[in-house]
Amino acid sequence: MPKKDTAPAIPDVHWSEDMTWSLLLEVEKDDNRLVLLGKREKKENTSGDNKITVFQRIGAVILPKSYKLNPTATVTSSKYKPLFFLEHS
């Protein structure tokens, strides 16, 4: 049976314009961009991280209070916003 998340729930995230821009700046950082968006040039090395690691790193920066309360839920909240932008660009 899957393990249930027993950590406290985080409040709903209401994405302000500033938060959205901060998120985009985090996604564009080289280590994050390589994993989420791929290489710009073939000779670029990959970072070795996986997507969940990158979303954890981004969630800790963009939503620090929520991340301290429940890292798993924060990662879930922070990963859907950039995916929305990627799918609708």
HELIX and SHEET records of a PDB file:
HELIX    1   1 GLU A   17  GLU A   28  1                                  12    
HELIX    2   2 ASP A   30  LEU A   36  1                                   7    
HELIX    3   3 LYS A   51  ILE A   62  1                                  12    
HELIX    4   4 PRO A   64  LEU A   69  1                                   6    
HELIX    5   5 PRO A   71  GLU A   87  1                                  17    
END                                                                             
